[in-house]
Amino acid sequence: MRLSQAELFIIDMEMKNLVYRHKKTGNLYKVVESEAEMKDIKIRDWKECVIYRSLSIPSKIYVREKSDFKKKFEVCEEVEVDD
């Protein structure tokens, strides 16, 4: 099932409004962009990815394949952050 641009925009905005906790480290992060692409240099193909930043060190920006992000992070319900 392919999502429309409007549906992708809504998902992107929802992800950006949440705080995520890394399941292993417990560190907190905020999504900067959830509808990005990165090139997998091994297979020379484009992959969906998430760009996110650390809440403890805001200048630290990370990129991770979207499927990996969904496995390793969980929504942190009890934290609110003002940007």
C-alpha positions as CSV (number, residue, x, y, z in Angstrom):
1,M,0.0,0.0,0.0
2,R,1.4,3.3,-1.1
3,L,0.6,6.4,1.1
4,S,-0.4,9.7,-0.3
5,Q,1.7,12.9,0.2
6,A,-0.8,14.2,2.7
7,E,-0.7,10.9,4.7
8,L,3.1,11.0,4.7
9,F,3.1,14.7,5.8
10,I,0.8,13.8,8.8
11,I,3.0,10.8,9.8
12,D,6.1,13.1,9.6
13,M,4.5,15.7,11.8
14,E,3.4,13.2,14.3
15,M,6.9,11.7,14.6
16,K,8.4,15.2,15.0
17,N,6.2,16.0,17.9
18,L,7.3,12.9,19.9
19,V,10.3,12.1,22.1
20,Y,11.9,8.7,21.5
21,R,13.9,6.6,23.9
22,H,16.7,4.3,22.7
23,K,15.6,0.9,24.1
24,K,19.2,-0.2,25.0
25,T,20.8,3.1,26.3
26,G,17.7,4.9,27.5
27,N,18.9,8.1,25.8
28,L,16.3,10.5,24.5
29,Y,16.0,11.8,21.0
30,K,13.7,14.1,18.9
31,V,13.0,13.3,15.2
32,V,14.2,16.1,12.8
33,E,12.9,14.5,9.6
34,S,11.1,11.2,9.2
35,E,10.6,11.1,5.5
36,A,14.3,11.2,4.3
37,E,16.3,8.9,2.1
38,M,19.9,7.7,2.4
39,K,22.0,5.7,-0.1
40,D,23.1,2.2,0.9
41,I,26.5,2.1,-0.6
42,K,26.8,-1.7,-0.5
43,I,23.8,-2.4,-2.7
44,R,23.7,1.1,-4.3
45,D,20.0,1.6,-3.5
46,W,18.1,4.3,-1.7
47,K,16.6,3.4,1.8
48,E,14.0,5.3,3.8
49,C,15.6,6.8,6.9
50,V,15.0,8.9,10.0
51,I,17.1,11.9,10.9
52,Y,17.1,12.6,14.7
53,R,19.0,14.6,17.3
54,S,20.0,13.9,20.8
55,L,18.2,15.8,23.6
56,S,21.2,15.8,25.9
57,I,23.6,17.1,23.1
58,P,21.3,19.0,20.6
59,S,24.2,19.5,18.1
60,K,24.5,15.7,17.7
61,I,22.5,14.7,14.6
62,Y,22.0,11.0,13.5
63,V,20.7,9.2,10.5
64,R,19.3,5.6,10.8
65,E,17.4,3.4,8.4
66,K,13.7,3.8,9.3
67,S,13.1,0.0,9.9
68,D,16.1,0.0,12.3
69,F,14.8,3.1,14.0
70,K,11.4,1.5,14.6
71,K,13.1,-1.6,16.1
72,K,15.5,0.2,18.5
73,F,13.5,3.2,19.7
74,E,10.2,3.6,21.5
75,V,8.0,6.6,22.1
76,C,8.7,8.2,25.5
77,E,5.3,9.2,26.7
78,E,6.3,11.0,29.9
79,V,8.6,13.6,28.4
80,E,7.6,16.8,26.7
81,V,10.1,19.0,24.9
82,D,9.7,22.6,23.6
83,D,11.6,23.4,20.5
